[in-house]
């Protein structure tokens, strides 16, 4: 089950943000974001960022997606 940081990363990824932009928003390193995306992709059985966002949506993990507080420019 994804933790709070994973969910935040998934929401931003689903919104189309890059790993670098996500790292800035969640105040962690670019590499940490990459590793979490890779781990989540393995757990969800998907091979791309797009598929990961779609899988998270299908699982209902993005239902209460906050947008305004996580706004960022890529």
Protein Blocks (a to p, Z undefined) as FASTA:
>chain_A
ZZfklmmmmmmmmnopafklmmmmnopafklmmmmmmmmmmmnopabfklmmmmmmmnop
mmmacfklmgccZZ
